[in-house]
């Protein structure tokens, strides 16, 4: 009969027998008992019974593969992945509320307890408790939306003091809100697990990158270093670092940067947070929030038999998803956008073609010009909505 066809762990990993080999094993064993002339075709009762037994063994082999894969962050899924990443000192992020950095201005020493600000849409944002106005007369704090989910608040729209407090004069948000996140996906958790290995890294920069991604609420970050004696091409001052962080509390982020950066290295950013060291000396720590830049596409296509409105929607969604995945500080190479627009990663058989050199991408609402790549500042992040992908059928 031979060896039972179960999973084998080899130097190359786990090997799962095919269903055909399992079925052949069961049929051979059955004929060894009842004779070689037994008919085991798919249209016979005995044949169907053999297939049932083979399917049970095959399913068990599949579960064995899943258990084996659950021991590695690169292949584990779901709850198995949530468990194994704890070895790196991280855990899957749960759904979060939107947050926004607020500039609070008031009289020195004023204490704001249970403070709430409102935006132009009437949405309430809770301040940390308490907020004490420092000697500078202003302080930047991170407020949390009282509504769970993706709540938008563009720059300078959270300007209403909802809980009037003696000494609190004004409030505004110098940067857009960081939208709340759904439960962290397996792909996002795997990416963060890869970065988390830098927490005990030999280089402070790798350690800083890993620590920033471990901060609660942080969705994305990027750190730039200028170790030269002059301002670099990004505008980062000499011997300084510039961190761009989306999400998370400003004080948590500034504290991480202050602890993880190399002594004597400066910080650069438009969000300035005072951090007091172990000796009681305050230091201003700067970092950036990414600035979203809206992108629009103009795509002329020629269509063939089978083209429908669903095909157009698929193009729009694919292009928007590709742009939104570019991340902080990454330019838009137009040649690679063609891959997304051509639905190369989609199971849809694309019944269309893009007019050669016809696709145009624009930023900030500008009118379309000549086809060219889109450049971004190191703190900018390109974003695109499906409705901003304009697909036009030409002759």
Secondary structure, DSSP 4 states (H G I P E B T S, - for coil): --S----EEETTEEE---HHHHHHHHHHHHHHHH-TT----TTSHHHHHHHHHHHHHHHHHHHHHHHHHTTSTTT--HHHHHHHGGGGT-------EEEEEEEEEE-TT-EE-S-EEEETT--EEEPPS-EE--TTSEEEEEEEEEEES-----TT-EEEESS--TTEEEEE-SS--B----SPPHHHHHHHHHHHTTTT-SSHHHHHHHHHHTSTT--EEEEEEE-SSS--TT-PPTTEEEEEEESS-HHHHHHHHHHHSPTT-EE--SEEEEEE-TTS-EEEEEEB--EEEEEEEEEEEEE-TT--HHHHHHHHHHHHHHHHTS-BT--B-HHHHHHHHTTTTSSS---EEEPTT--EEEETTPPP-S---B---TTEEEE--GGGEEEEE--
